[in-house]
């Protein structure tokens, strides 16, 4: 897995330096991967730092994404502290988003911990059972609350990748099929979304970058005029969702309900 990480970041650094239209890459909410990469490629540190400094590669807030039920509250706090320290060492603020996407349920005070670090959002998907909407107000035992974004119970943190790109694995993209698949994804989201903003995440475990992503976005924007796809950041998405915060359902406490729908929604 270290070999795969090094290969992906080698390609990413080289491509981002050449192609400004490939705007952002998100390092999975973890800073430990920076250490893992630079132990093998110390000669690329200045190039990596430059892309991070200019907001192209987005790091933090965690050191390593934790399982909230397997460690103590102190461990969770120190984990995020270390993520902040490493992010600051690169001259940037860590991503101010509670990125806890691949965890099997959530404890009743993670919102309080996030708020203690100036983070007022969380992105998650397991533990909600079959809750039908893509956002809600999540309230901790002490009253702290965050805007919670619930990801697709089938495609989790890779909905754009699985719905749009993955079906073309091993073959060329076809414009008509790209557009058709995007329309299907939009229709699927109609009953889930709480606003006009939809989060579409590209890439998944152990998958390299898609160099043609700017081209794909352009094609979809040309052929589907009722929406605008933007290669953006999680923080930008959260900012756009906050104007709908007061209208969202409130859910309090730990999230540990069994999901009966969705291939990735189990606990």
C-alpha positions, 0 to 999 in steps of 0.5 A, spaced: 500 500 500 505 504 501 508 503 493 501 504 491 500 511 495 507 513 492 505 512 485 499 515 486 502 522 489 508 521 484 502 522 478 498 527 482 504 532 483 506 531 476 500 532 473 497 538 478 504 542 476 502 541 468 494 542 468 491 548 472 484 545 470 485 539 475 484 544 481 483 540 487 485 533 490 483 531 497 488 527 501 482 523 505 482 527 511 489 524 514 496 527 514 499 521 516 500 520 508 504 526 507 509 522 512 508 516 509 510 519 502 516 523 504 519 517 507 520 514 500 520 521 496 524 526 500 526 529 494 519 531 492 517 535 499 518 542 496 513 540 490 508 537 495 509 543 499 507 548 494 501 545 491 499 544 499 500 552 500 496 554 494 490 550 496 491 544 490 492 539 495 487 539 501 490 536 508 487 535 515 484 535 519 486 528 522 493 525 523 489 518 521 482 517 521 480 514 527 474 509 529 470 513 534 468 506 538 475 503 539 479 509 542 478 514 548 476 521 547 483 523 549 486 519 543 481 522 538 483 529 541 490 528 540 489 525 533 486 531 531 491 536 535 497 532 531 493 533 524 493 540 526 500 541 527 502 537 521 498 542 517 500 548 520 507 545 519 505 546 511 503 553 512 496 552 511 490 551 516 487 544 516 481 542 512 475 545 517 471 539 516 469 533 520 471 528 515 469 521 518 466 518 512 469 510 513 467 509 520 462 504 523 458 508 527 459 515 531 459 516 538 455 521 542 460 527 543 464 527 536 460 533 535 463 536 541 470 534 539 469 537 532 467 544 535 473 544 540 477 545 534 473 550 530 469 545 526 462 545 525 460 540 520 461 532 519 461 528 513 459 521 514 454 515 512 454 509 517 450 509 523 444 513 520 440 506 519 435 508 513 435 515 514 432 518 507 435 525 507 442 527 505 443 532 511 441 534 518 443 537 524 447 533 529 447 534 536 451 532 542 450 530 549 452 537 551 448 540 546 454 542 541 451 541 534 454 540 527 451 540 520 452 533 518 452 531 511 450 523 509 453 520 504 450 515 499 448 509 502 450 505 496 456 509 493 458 512 500 464 517 499 465 515 491 458 517 488 461 520 482 466 515 481 461 509 482 455 512 478 459 516 472 466 513 471 467 506 474 462 503 468 467 505 463 473 501 466 477 498 461 473 502 455 473 509 452 468 514 455 462 515 451 459 522 451 452 519 450 452 514 456 456 519 460 450 524 460 445 518 461 449 516 467 449 523 470 441 524 469 440 517 473 444 520 478 441 526 479 434 523 479 436 518 484 438 524 488 432 528 487 428 525 493 435 525 498 437 532 497 435 538 502 437 543 497 440 545 490 447 543 492 449 536 491 456 533 493 459 528 488 465 525 490 470 522 485 475 517 486 475 511 491 480 506 495 486 505 491 484 508 485 489 513 481 487 520 479 482 521 473 486 526 468 480 527 464 476 529 469 476 537 467 474 534 460 468 530 463 465 536 467 465 540 461 462 535 457 456 534 462 456 542 463 455 542 456 449 537 455 446 538 462 444 545 462 439 545 468 445 544 473 452 546 473 458 541 475 464 545 479 470 542 481 470 544 488 472 543 495 468 540 501 469 546 505 466 550 499 460 545 499 459 545 506 459 553 506 453 552 501 449 548 505 449 552 511 444 557 509 439 551 509 441 549 516 435 551 520 430 547 516 434 541 517 432 535 522 435 535 528 438 528 531 441 527 537 446 522 540 450 517 537 449 514 531 449 506 531 443 504 527 443 498 523 442 500 515 437 495 511 438 499 505 445 500 501 450 495 500 455 499 504 450 502 509 452 496 514 454 496 521 
